[in-house]
Every structure is written in C-alpha cells, then in structure tokens.
Amino acid sequence: MEGMCGKNCESCGWRETLACPGCQEGPGRVFSGDCEIAACCRGKGHETCATCGFLDRCRGRIEDEPARRQRAREREAERRKRLDEKAPILGKWVWVLFWLFIPSEIGSLMTNESLAQALPALELPGQVLTVAVSLAYAFGLWKLTPVGQRYRVAAACTLATVASGLLTLAGLSQGSGLWWLITLPLLAVELAGVYQEYNAHAEALDGVDDGLAEKWRKLWKWEIGLLAGMFGCMLLVLMAGVLGLLALIAVAIGIVVVGVLKLVYLYRTAKVFRAHEAKEVL
C-alpha cells in the first residue's frame, strides 16, 4: 500500500476523509486517477517518484496533494450546487430568448430600408413586431436576474432601446436632426446591453462549458468590430464610391453571420442547462 510518491497509504491521514482505496486503485490509477503527482511521474517515464531527480523539490507538492484533491472536490461540489440552482432558470428563459430572437430578426428584415422601399406595406407591421419582441426579450432577460446581475442591466438597456422603435411608430422622421439626437445615445445603450447579455451568458457557462463561454465573449468583440466597420464603410462610400460599397456589403454579410452565431449560441446555451436539468430529474 505504498503510493507512487513513496507515502504509505495505510498511515495517510487523508485516506478516510477522501474515501481513498489507495494510490494504485484510487487517485494514482492510470487514465481515471486525479493525482497530479502520479500523472507527473508517469509523464516523465518513472514507475515511482523515487527515481526522479526532482523528488526533493516536489516534497511540498507531495505533502499537499491530498489537500489539493479535497479542495478540488469541494469546488466541484459547490459548482454542482450552483448549477443545480440556476439550470432550471437558464434552461427555460435562454430557450425563450432563442425563440424570440427569430421574430426579432424577421422584424429587422421587414423594416430594412431597401425592403421597405420595395414593399412599403411591410414597414409598419415590422416596426410593431420589433417593438413587441424587444419588450418580450427584455422580460426574458429580466427573468434571468437571479442567475446574475448582468442580465438585469441587459434587460434595462433593451427596454431603453425600445424607445427608438416607439418614436418611429409615433411618426418621428428617420434621419431628422431630432431622430439622430435621440438615436445615437440609444445606440450606445443598446451596445452596452449586448455587452452585458453576452458576458452574462459567458459567466453562466464558466465551469460548465468553458468553450461556449469563450465563444460568447468573442462574439461581443466581433459585433463591436463590425459596427465600427459599418460606420467606416459609410465614410468610405462617400470618398471612394464602389470600393466603399463593396466594403459595406462585406460588413453587412458579417453582421448576418454574427446574428446566425448568436442564434446558434443561444440554442447551445439553453441545451446545456436543459440537459443538466433533465439529468437531475432522472
């Protein structure tokens, strides 16, 4: 009952606490063991630490290894507890956001300037749909507040941007001086809301699906970059004509791609938490 590190498993004070069956059958087991010392030993091609030239330097790590494993288990237990608490909320309301995002994009398409010129009858229904869906989306974000305060801020920002749609419905002419005076600050608020929402999703996924969490954080950077590119292309159109127009088309395609990615990430985020909730029920 000697561990790979040379410690006697029979006399280890951590054995009962960790319910450890011994090094070879427990934490030092090949593939499924969680002992970093055993993994280090095998990685360097040794059967035990006794033949390793760094043994003296690793005495502290060897003594601390059981405590490290206990801390890791406590962190995992705490993570599972938090996940159990927030999975039902996230699974339900992120799923709602996913379905709301689809009519939101349809509303944006209906109010698109080019389409509105070709089919003017679609503009008013599109404006009404956009406002209604934005209100519902803000409500969905607000219901996620127990998971994180970023959702509350995102909901408030979304409500503020609804004002732009209401002004359009009230007959305020787009492109007028007053319209720009109101719209530009609201655009900044909208970007703040997007930032809070994307990071709220990322923080909810931290420790659950780190890869998807990082994708949410990168998506925000793409959205900011494309928005800046849109303004730059507008200036380029005035100066370079065709070149600016081509750049503007490329940015527009990028914005569509970001929208599709957001839809995919909302679906995947909801799926992660709905799957966890289903396991807990079973």
Rosetta silent file (secondary structure, phi, psi, omega in degrees, C-alpha in Angstrom):
SEQUENCE: MEGMCGKNCESCGWRETLACPGCQEGPGRVFSGDCEIAACCRGKGHETCATCGFLDRCRGRIEDEPARRQRAREREAERRKRLDEKAPILGKWVWVLFWLFIPSEIGSLMTNESLAQALPALELPGQVLTVAVSLAYAFGLWKLTPVGQRYRVAAACTLATVASGLLTLAGLSQGSGLWWLITLPLLAVELAGVYQEYNAHAEALDGVDDGLAEKWRKLWKWEIGLLAGMFGCMLLVLMAGVLGLLALIAVAIGIVVVGVLKLVYLYRTAKVFRAHEAKEVL
SCORE:     score description
SCORE:     0.000 S_00000001
   1 L     0.000   46.150  177.376    0.000    0.000    0.000 S_00000001
   2 E  -103.718  133.934  179.992    2.714    2.475   -0.957 S_00000001
   3 L   -75.478  164.732  178.351    1.861    5.369   -3.237 S_00000001
   4 L   -60.788  -25.454 -179.305    3.854    6.265   -6.328 S_00000001
   5 L   -82.760   -8.103  179.519    5.151    9.251   -4.374 S_00000001
   6 L   100.998   -8.742  179.080    6.547    6.968   -1.647 S_00000001
   7 L   -75.449  146.176  178.489    3.942    7.773    1.030 S_00000001
   8 E   -83.205  117.012 -176.594    2.444    4.865    2.981 S_00000001
   9 H   -64.687  -31.748 -177.450   -1.268    4.684    2.166 S_00000001
  10 H   -65.596  -32.751 -176.421   -2.061    2.831    5.403 S_00000001
  11 H  -100.053    6.927 -178.073   -0.789    5.674    7.559 S_00000001
  12 L   -73.602  125.301 -179.184   -2.169    8.526    5.436 S_00000001
  13 L   -70.587  -14.035 -178.262   -4.399   10.814    7.499 S_00000001
  14 L   -92.329   -6.956 -170.781   -6.407   11.785    4.426 S_00000001
  15 L   -61.211  -45.257 -179.108   -7.432    8.253    3.471 S_00000001
  16 L   -70.060  -42.579 -178.903  -10.698    8.216    5.430 S_00000001
  17 L   -59.550  -42.337 -177.962  -11.609   11.812    4.551 S_00000001
  18 L   -90.935    1.107 -176.115  -11.161   11.204    0.826 S_00000001
  19 L    49.962   47.650 -172.891  -12.548    7.646    0.977 S_00000001
  20 L   -89.856  126.589  178.624   -9.330    6.656   -0.808 S_00000001
  21 L   -81.457   -0.228 -175.633   -8.758    2.941   -1.592 S_00000001
  22 L   117.177  159.884 -172.617   -5.028    3.527   -2.020 S_00000001
  23 L   -55.602  -54.264 -171.801   -2.828    5.018   -4.714 S_00000001
  24 L   -69.501  -28.255 -179.165   -2.951    2.257   -7.325 S_00000001
  25 L   -98.840   -7.550 -175.649   -6.693    1.671   -7.028 S_00000001
  26 L  -123.770 -113.155 -173.085   -7.657    5.298   -6.466 S_00000001
  27 L   -65.317  -23.313  179.771   -6.104    8.681   -7.292 S_00000001
  28 L   -91.806    5.953 -177.073   -2.964    7.180   -8.853 S_00000001
  29 L   -65.408  143.131  179.677   -4.912    4.931  -11.206 S_00000001
  30 L   -63.135  138.359  176.095   -3.985    5.152  -14.889 S_00000001
  31 L    73.750  -54.601 -172.233   -6.307    7.352  -17.016 S_00000001
  32 L   -99.777   -3.663  179.117   -9.043    7.928  -14.406 S_00000001
  33 L   -73.489  156.227 -177.817   -6.948    8.950  -11.383 S_00000001
  34 L  -116.719   18.049  179.049   -6.904   12.588  -10.222 S_00000001
  35 L   -87.421  119.539 -179.126   -3.497   12.703   -8.517 S_00000001
  36 H   -68.845  -31.489  179.308   -1.226   15.261  -10.187 S_00000001
  37 H   -65.734  -44.701  179.036    1.879   13.678   -8.666 S_00000001
  38 H   -63.640  -41.177  179.421    1.069   10.278  -10.204 S_00000001
  39 H   -64.579  -40.354  178.385    0.337   11.895  -13.562 S_00000001
  40 H   -63.864  -41.810 -178.766    3.631   13.805  -13.404 S_00000001
  41 H   -62.031  -48.354  179.392    5.512   10.617  -12.532 S_00000001
  42 H   -66.394  -37.480 -179.429    4.092    8.675  -15.469 S_00000001
  43 H   -62.534  -28.982  179.172    4.568   11.611  -17.789 S_00000001
  44 L   -93.489    3.208  175.439    8.292   11.582  -17.068 S_00000001
  45 L    83.487   19.862  179.564    8.537    7.822  -17.601 S_00000001
  46 L  -102.510  149.748  173.230    9.045    6.785  -13.949 S_00000001
  47 L   -80.595  -34.920  174.934    7.322    3.961  -12.096 S_00000001
  48 L  -141.711  167.366  179.915    7.629    5.876   -8.824 S_00000001
  49 H   -69.656  -14.824 -176.073    8.907    9.268   -7.746 S_00000001
  50 H   -61.322  -27.745 -177.896   11.944    7.588   -6.140 S_00000001
  51 H   -95.835    7.561 -178.125   13.771    7.510   -9.495 S_00000001
  52 L   -95.161  133.694 -179.094   13.016   11.146  -10.328 S_00000001
  53 L   -71.663  -11.370 -179.369   15.780   13.713   -9.910 S_00000001
  54 L  -100.285   12.282 -175.501   13.252   16.378   -8.858 S_00000001
  55 L   -55.297  -46.482 -177.138   11.922   14.405   -5.878 S_00000001
  56 H   -62.106  -36.376  179.891   13.402   16.727   -3.244 S_00000001
  57 H   -70.302  -23.128 -174.537   11.903   19.788   -4.949 S_00000001
  58 H   -96.845    6.893 -177.932    8.482   18.137   -5.036 S_00000001
  59 H   -57.017  -42.382 -179.286    8.242   17.237   -1.336 S_00000001
  60 H   -63.809  -43.291  178.543    5.892   20.146   -0.686 S_00000001
  61 H   -62.997  -39.771 -179.420    3.640   19.205   -3.615 S_00000001
  62 H   -63.393  -43.825 -179.771    3.568   15.569   -2.445 S_00000001
  63 H   -67.618  -32.954 -176.160    2.515   16.568    1.066 S_00000001
  64 H   -86.923  -10.867 -173.275   -0.120   18.974   -0.244 S_00000001
  65 H   -56.865  -48.108  179.028   -1.582   16.633   -2.900 S_00000001
  66 H   -60.248  -39.388  179.138   -4.359   15.083   -0.740 S_00000001
  67 H   -66.194  -36.742  178.117   -5.406   18.550    0.449 S_00000001
  68 H   -63.196  -42.930  179.804   -5.402   19.784   -3.154 S_00000001
  69 H   -64.129  -37.552  178.165   -7.687   16.928   -4.177 S_00000001
  70 H   -65.321  -42.376  177.956  -10.011   17.714   -1.282 S_00000001
  71 H   -63.235  -39.977  178.817  -10.156   21.395   -2.274 S_00000001
  72 H   -62.719  -40.026  179.257  -10.860   20.387   -5.878 S_00000001
  73 H   -67.616  -37.583  178.154  -13.716   18.158   -4.736 S_00000001
  74 H   -65.919  -40.887  177.469  -15.173   20.937   -2.603 S_00000001
  75 H   -63.945  -41.448  179.337  -15.008   23.355   -5.540 S_00000001
  76 H   -64.741  -40.157  178.503  -16.680   20.800   -7.791 S_00000001
  77 H   -63.774  -40.347  178.441  -19.409   20.185   -5.211 S_00000001
  78 H   -66.623  -40.377  178.304  -20.007   23.935   -4.945 S_00000001
  79 H   -62.491  -43.774  179.382  -20.081   24.246   -8.729 S_00000001
  80 H   -63.580  -37.394  178.955  -22.609   21.429   -8.986 S_00000001
  81 H   -63.875  -46.118  178.849  -24.747   23.062   -6.319 S_00000001
  82 H   -63.309  -39.798 -179.828  -24.775   26.404   -8.165 S_00000001
  83 H   -64.565  -40.468  178.634  -25.513   24.607  -11.428 S_00000001
  84 H   -61.664  -34.295 -177.582  -28.417   22.732   -9.848 S_00000001
  85 H   -75.828  -39.753 -172.710  -29.862   26.049   -8.674 S_00000001
  86 H   -95.896  -16.461 -177.907  -29.502   28.016  -11.905 S_00000001
  87 H   -58.210  -44.021  179.962  -30.037   25.299  -14.537 S_00000001
  88 H   -61.300  -38.860 -179.217  -33.882   25.385  -14.353 S_00000001
  89 H   -69.894  -49.091 -178.079  -33.939   29.183  -14.796 S_00000001
  90 H   -66.047  -42.609 -179.957  -31.342   29.278  -17.559 S_00000001
  91 H   -59.313  -37.896 -178.228  -32.740   26.268  -19.381 S_00000001
  92 H   -76.948  -52.380 -168.656  -36.194   27.836  -19.519 S_00000001
  93 H   -84.359  -27.741  172.668  -35.502   31.501  -20.208 S_00000001
  94 H   -68.978  -33.229  174.871  -32.497   31.214  -22.546 S_00000001
  95 H   -63.029  -39.313  176.264  -34.701   28.880  -24.574 S_00000001
  96 H   -63.730  -43.218  178.462  -37.326   31.662  -24.642 S_00000001
  97 H   -60.716  -38.951  178.531  -34.666   34.139  -25.799 S_00000001
  98 H   -58.075  -47.756 -178.085  -33.692   31.742  -28.578 S_00000001
  99 H   -72.178  -29.068  177.507  -37.246   31.670  -29.947 S_00000001
 100 H   -73.378  -29.092 -177.329  -37.692   35.430  -29.531 S_00000001
 101 H   -65.205  -30.649 -178.848  -34.523   36.157  -31.484 S_00000001
 102 H   -64.900  -54.616  177.023  -36.025   34.644  -34.648 S_00000001
 103 H   -65.085  -24.950  175.823  -39.018   37.060  -34.943 S_00000001
 104 H   -61.979  -44.141  178.587  -36.666   39.863  -33.892 S_00000001
 105 H   -68.645  -34.267  176.691  -34.554   39.236  -36.984 S_00000001
 106 H   -64.469  -42.195  177.496  -37.687   38.985  -39.116 S_00000001
 107 H   -61.928  -39.969  178.009  -38.805   42.389  -37.799 S_00000001
 108 H   -64.231  -38.003  178.784  -35.421   43.882  -38.637 S_00000001
 109 H   -66.750  -40.474 -178.525  -35.677   42.499  -42.160 S_00000001
 110 H   -66.603  -28.388 -179.480  -39.193   43.917  -42.617 S_00000001
 111 L   -97.339    4.215  176.969  -38.003   47.392  -41.593 S_00000001
 112 L   -59.132  137.067 -173.815  -34.878   47.250  -43.729 S_00000001
 113 H   -57.960  -42.771 -178.588  -34.688   50.396  -45.848 S_00000001
 114 H   -65.621  -44.064 -179.553  -34.273   48.556  -49.160 S_00000001
 115 H   -69.474  -36.625  179.712  -37.143   46.157  -48.493 S_00000001
 116 H   -63.459  -34.222  178.141  -39.340   48.964  -47.165 S_00000001
 117 H   -69.829  -36.677 -179.430  -38.915   50.855  -50.438 S_00000001
 118 H   -78.193  -39.500 -179.205  -39.863   47.766  -52.453 S_00000001
 119 L  -129.871   76.706 -175.852  -42.688   46.635  -50.134 S_00000001
 120 H   -59.906  -23.634 -178.868  -43.798   49.650  -48.062 S_00000001
 121 H   -66.836  -19.587 -178.971  -46.745   47.714  -46.616 S_00000001
 122 H   -83.291  -16.717 -171.457  -44.309   45.613  -44.547 S_00000001
 123 H   -64.454  -51.079 -177.986  -42.681   48.536  -42.750 S_00000001
 124 H   -63.236  -48.970  175.503  -45.367   49.296  -40.140 S_00000001
 125 H   -57.948  -35.696  178.164  -46.003   45.631  -39.202 S_00000001
 126 H   -64.928  -40.349  178.511  -42.245   45.199  -38.989 S_00000001
 127 H   -64.701  -43.766  179.415  -41.924   48.155  -36.609 S_00000001
 128 H   -63.266  -44.185  179.122  -44.732   46.833  -34.410 S_00000001
 129 H   -61.873  -42.301 -179.325  -43.178   43.334  -34.400 S_00000001
 130 H   -62.177  -44.837 -179.769  -39.748   44.726  -33.497 S_00000001
 131 H   -65.397  -45.595 -178.118  -41.094   46.715  -30.541 S_00000001
 132 H   -62.225  -44.641 -179.047  -43.227   43.821  -29.262 S_00000001
 133 H   -68.386  -37.029  178.515  -40.390   41.297  -29.493 S_00000001
 134 H   -62.610  -41.234  177.070  -37.921   43.716  -27.862 S_00000001
 135 H   -62.895  -44.119  178.876  -40.275   44.119  -24.900 S_00000001
 136 H   -65.685  -37.776  179.719  -40.637   40.356  -24.612 S_00000001
 137 H   -65.663  -40.604  177.183  -36.860   39.882  -24.933 S_00000001
 138 H   -62.067  -39.416  178.000  -36.285   42.406  -22.135 S_00000001
 139 H   -63.648  -42.469  178.383  -38.739   40.467  -19.963 S_00000001
 140 H   -61.441  -41.938  177.100  -36.865   37.229  -20.682 S_00000001
 141 H   -63.776  -39.710 -179.382  -33.559   38.832  -19.683 S_00000001
 142 H   -63.723  -36.317  179.958  -35.158   40.195  -16.510 S_00000001
 143 H   -67.760  -17.047  178.389  -36.330   36.715  -15.513 S_00000001
 144 L   -88.847    0.245 -177.454  -32.674   35.618  -15.634 S_00000001
 145 L   -54.487  -38.552  178.578  -31.674   38.186  -12.986 S_00000001
 146 L   -57.452  -22.999 -179.899  -31.428   35.552  -10.166 S_00000001
 147 L   -79.630  -36.558 -177.905  -28.542   33.987  -12.120 S_00000001
 148 L  -171.254  144.379 -176.684  -26.541   37.218  -12.488 S_00000001
 149 H   -69.833  -19.022  176.962  -26.967   40.979  -12.251 S_00000001
 150 H   -60.456  -33.847  178.795  -25.646   41.464  -15.784 S_00000001
 151 H   -63.816  -36.616  178.367  -28.981   40.129  -17.017 S_00000001
 152 H   -63.398  -45.469  179.539  -30.787   42.904  -15.136 S_00000001
 153 H   -63.587  -42.240  179.170  -28.621   45.573  -16.777 S_00000001
 154 H   -61.387  -39.319  178.796  -29.121   43.960  -20.195 S_00000001
 155 H   -64.727  -43.548  179.967  -32.902   43.981  -19.667 S_00000001
 156 H   -63.728  -41.146  178.939  -32.876   47.666  -18.688 S_00000001
 157 H   -65.283  -39.315  179.024  -30.781   48.559  -21.747 S_00000001
 158 H   -64.423  -40.689  177.008  -33.116   46.599  -24.023 S_00000001
 159 H   -62.174  -39.090 -179.504  -36.116   48.475  -22.608 S_00000001
 160 H   -64.536  -37.808 -178.168  -34.352   51.782  -23.242 S_00000001
 161 H   -73.834  -17.928  175.628  -33.745   50.924  -26.892 S_00000001
 162 H   -60.856  -27.435 -179.286  -37.440   50.151  -27.349 S_00000001
 163 H   -57.902  -34.916  179.595  -37.904   53.919  -27.161 S_00000001
 164 H   -62.261  -43.910  177.908  -36.309   54.252  -30.608 S_00000001
 165 H   -66.241  -37.246  179.124  -38.926   51.981  -32.129 S_00000001
 166 H   -66.300  -37.142  178.373  -41.725   53.771  -30.325 S_00000001
 167 H   -64.774  -38.550  178.130  -40.530   57.127  -31.662 S_00000001
 168 H   -65.395  -41.690  178.375  -40.585   55.730  -35.189 S_00000001
 169 H   -64.795  -31.436 -179.077  -44.098   54.415  -34.645 S_00000001
 170 L   -75.395   -6.488  175.384  -45.104   57.828  -33.306 S_00000001
 171 L   103.854    6.678  178.126  -44.130   59.345  -36.649 S_00000001
 172 L   -67.488  125.687 -175.377  -40.719   60.818  -35.923 S_00000001
 173 L   -68.093  125.751  177.006  -38.968   61.099  -39.279 S_00000001
 174 L   -67.891  137.100  179.624  -35.902   58.872  -39.583 S_00000001
 175 L    91.916   -8.044  177.844  -32.774   60.823  -40.433 S_00000001
 176 L   -73.067  165.015 -179.573  -34.037   64.075  -38.955 S_00000001
 177 H   -60.543  -42.371  179.465  -31.877   66.031  -36.529 S_00000001
 178 H   -65.827  -37.985  179.794  -34.088   65.091  -33.561 S_00000001
 179 H   -61.779  -45.122  178.428  -34.059   61.427  -34.634 S_00000001
 180 H   -66.002  -37.928 -178.887  -30.238   61.374  -34.665 S_00000001
 181 H   -61.442  -35.420 -179.500  -30.098   63.251  -31.348 S_00000001
 182 H   -87.395  -38.604 -172.384  -32.178   60.538  -29.705 S_00000001
 183 H   -70.852  -40.354 -176.804  -30.953   57.505  -31.651 S_00000001
 184 H   -61.351  -46.631  175.272  -27.183   57.883  -31.151 S_00000001
 185 H   -62.024  -37.487  179.263  -27.339   57.753  -27.308 S_00000001
 186 H   -66.089  -31.463  176.834  -29.782   54.851  -27.559 S_00000001
 187 H   -64.326  -40.689  177.170  -27.330   53.044  -29.838 S_00000001
 188 H   -63.452  -39.724  178.057  -24.667   53.325  -27.132 S_00000001
 189 H   -65.055  -40.943  179.213  -27.159   51.949  -24.593 S_00000001
 190 H   -61.513  -42.916  178.550  -28.011   49.083  -26.940 S_00000001
 191 H   -63.856  -38.677  176.653  -24.327   48.164  -27.283 S_00000001
 192 H   -62.451  -39.546  178.362  -23.968   48.239  -23.506 S_00000001
 193 H   -64.808  -40.672  177.936  -26.947   45.892  -23.267 S_00000001
 194 H   -63.727  -43.383  178.075  -25.428   43.487  -25.794 S_00000001
 195 H   -58.287  -46.369 -179.009  -22.143   43.532  -23.873 S_00000001
 196 H   -65.845  -40.946 -178.876  -23.922   42.731  -20.606 S_00000001
 197 H   -65.338  -48.388 -177.087  -26.032   39.974  -22.154 S_00000001
 198 H   -62.322  -41.528  179.973  -23.155   38.198  -23.898 S_00000001
 199 H   -72.884  -28.895  174.933  -20.973   38.324  -20.797 S_00000001
 200 H   -65.041  -43.657  176.303  -23.865   37.179  -18.617 S_00000001
 201 H   -61.755  -42.378 -178.760  -24.237   34.085  -20.799 S_00000001
 202 H   -62.785  -44.179 -178.865  -20.468   33.542  -20.656 S_00000001
 203 H   -67.252  -34.370  176.883  -20.354   33.810  -16.860 S_00000001
 204 H   -65.838  -29.742 -177.881  -23.284   31.400  -16.515 S_00000001
 205 H   -89.528  -14.403 -179.603  -21.342   28.892  -18.638 S_00000001
 206 L   -56.432  126.778 -179.306  -17.997   29.322  -16.849 S_00000001
 207 L    82.620   -7.826  178.049  -17.049   25.967  -15.364 S_00000001
 208 L  -108.548  -51.513  174.460  -19.927   24.301  -17.210 S_00000001
 209 L  -145.755   85.306 -174.621  -18.918   24.735  -20.848 S_00000001
 210 H   -63.765  -32.563  179.252  -15.823   26.937  -20.971 S_00000001
 211 H   -64.234  -44.429  178.699  -15.508   26.654  -24.747 S_00000001
 212 H   -69.093  -35.372  177.079  -19.003   28.056  -25.319 S_00000001
 213 H   -60.575  -42.915  179.876  -18.404   30.749  -22.691 S_00000001
 214 H   -67.288  -33.536  177.781  -15.341   31.940  -24.589 S_00000001
 215 H   -65.362  -37.590  176.128  -17.322   31.987  -27.835 S_00000001
 216 H   -62.379  -41.790 -179.176  -19.862   34.356  -26.263 S_00000001
 217 H   -67.037  -37.793  178.557  -17.054   36.704  -25.228 S_00000001
 218 H   -70.302  -33.399 -178.494  -15.526   36.639  -28.705 S_00000001
 219 H   -62.688  -36.420  177.301  -18.923   37.273  -30.326 S_00000001
 220 H   -61.627  -42.667 -179.676  -19.191   40.587  -28.494 S_00000001
 221 H   -64.431  -39.363  176.952  -15.843   41.681  -29.915 S_00000001
 222 H   -62.430  -41.979 -177.864  -16.975   40.740  -33.416 S_00000001
 223 H   -64.304  -42.719  177.655  -20.172   42.732  -33.017 S_00000001
 224 H   -63.796  -44.082 -179.438  -18.294   45.843  -31.890 S_00000001
 225 H   -61.860  -41.177  179.901  -15.777   45.454  -34.710 S_00000001
 226 H   -68.889  -35.877  177.848  -18.498   45.112  -37.338 S_00000001
 227 H   -65.002  -45.214  176.662  -20.362   48.145  -36.019 S_00000001
 228 H   -61.309  -39.369  177.871  -17.200   50.229  -36.202 S_00000001
 229 H   -64.168  -34.643  178.583  -16.620   48.832  -39.681 S_00000001
 230 H   -61.881  -46.695  178.583  -20.136   49.850  -40.717 S_00000001
 231 H   -64.639  -40.253  178.532  -19.507   53.486  -39.816 S_00000001
 232 H   -63.468  -38.594  179.804  -16.118   53.380  -41.510 S_00000001
 233 H   -67.965  -34.348  177.722  -17.637   51.954  -44.679 S_00000001
 234 H   -62.414  -40.364  177.146  -20.242   54.698  -44.782 S_00000001
 235 H   -68.714  -36.976 -179.057  -17.466   57.271  -44.804 S_00000001
 236 H   -67.279  -33.352  177.654  -15.583   55.228  -47.410 S_00000001
 237 H   -61.134  -40.425 -179.810  -18.650   55.203  -49.665 S_00000001
 238 H   -67.140  -32.451 -175.217  -18.618   58.998  -49.673 S_00000001
 239 H   -94.630  -37.256 -172.186  -14.913   59.103  -50.532 S_00000001
 240 H  -119.614    2.159  174.306  -14.286   56.029  -52.677 S_00000001
 241 L    60.371 -106.883 -173.338  -17.692   55.078  -54.072 S_00000001
 242 H   -60.624  -42.736  179.744  -17.570   51.498  -55.372 S_00000001
 243 H   -59.806  -43.974  178.809  -14.783   50.412  -53.019 S_00000001
 244 H   -64.832  -37.344  179.764  -16.743   51.677  -50.032 S_00000001
 245 H   -65.665  -41.049  178.009  -19.887   49.949  -51.266 S_00000001
 246 H   -63.707  -41.926  178.109  -18.090   46.619  -51.568 S_00000001
 247 H   -63.675  -38.465  179.661  -16.699   47.018  -48.051 S_00000001
 248 H   -64.440  -39.411  177.369  -20.185   47.876  -46.798 S_00000001
 249 H   -64.041  -41.519  179.468  -21.582   44.690  -48.355 S_00000001
 250 H   -62.394  -42.594  178.888  -18.833   42.643  -46.683 S_00000001
 251 H   -65.437  -40.560  178.874  -19.634   44.181  -43.285 S_00000001
 252 H   -60.491  -40.318  176.742  -23.360   43.559  -43.832 S_00000001
 253 H   -63.842  -40.442  177.753  -22.611   39.890  -44.506 S_00000001
 254 H   -61.094  -38.872  179.130  -20.530   39.813  -41.318 S_00000001
 255 H   -65.378  -39.265  176.889  -23.461   41.219  -39.330 S_00000001
 256 H   -62.781  -42.972 -179.849  -25.717   38.475  -40.711 S_00000001
 257 H   -62.033  -43.192  178.531  -23.137   35.853  -39.707 S_00000001
 258 H   -61.397  -40.456  177.364  -22.946   37.280  -36.171 S_00000001
 259 H   -61.582  -42.487  178.129  -26.732   37.117  -35.957 S_00000001
 260 H   -64.349  -41.624  179.430  -26.705   33.464  -37.004 S_00000001
 261 H   -63.424  -40.094  177.814  -23.948   32.706  -34.478 S_00000001
 262 H   -61.410  -41.995  178.426  -25.938   34.354  -31.696 S_00000001
 263 H   -60.885  -44.405  179.539  -28.917   32.183  -32.577 S_00000001
 264 H   -64.104  -43.626 -177.927  -26.716   29.072  -32.503 S_00000001
 265 H   -67.933  -37.125  175.405  -25.095   30.049  -29.196 S_00000001
 266 H   -61.204  -43.824  179.251  -28.478   30.755  -27.578 S_00000001
 267 H   -61.640  -46.834 -177.762  -29.641   27.309  -28.677 S_00000001
 268 H   -66.665  -38.165  179.090  -26.489   25.618  -27.378 S_00000001
 269 H   -64.753  -46.511  177.505  -26.580   27.511  -24.079 S_00000001
 270 H   -60.740  -40.212 -178.283  -30.206   26.566  -23.461 S_00000001
 271 H   -63.604  -40.090  179.722  -29.435   22.973  -24.432 S_00000001
 272 H   -57.816  -48.290 -175.387  -26.570   22.738  -21.913 S_00000001
 273 H   -79.342  -31.673  175.640  -28.774   23.729  -18.979 S_00000001
 274 H   -67.764  -35.586  177.997  -31.880   21.869  -20.153 S_00000001
 275 H   -66.221  -41.950  177.926  -29.790   18.712  -20.459 S_00000001
 276 H   -63.402  -42.985  179.611  -28.469   19.157  -16.925 S_00000001
 277 H   -62.010  -40.194  179.191  -31.962   19.753  -15.589 S_00000001
 278 H   -62.869  -39.356  177.826  -33.198   16.597  -17.322 S_00000001
 279 H   -63.915  -39.602 -179.362  -30.404   14.555  -15.696 S_00000001
 280 H   -65.969  -37.686  179.373  -31.325   15.920  -12.277 S_00000001
 281 H   -65.506  -42.005  178.517  -34.975   14.957  -12.785 S_00000001
 282 L   -67.264    0.000    0.000  -33.967   11.427  -13.787 S_00000001
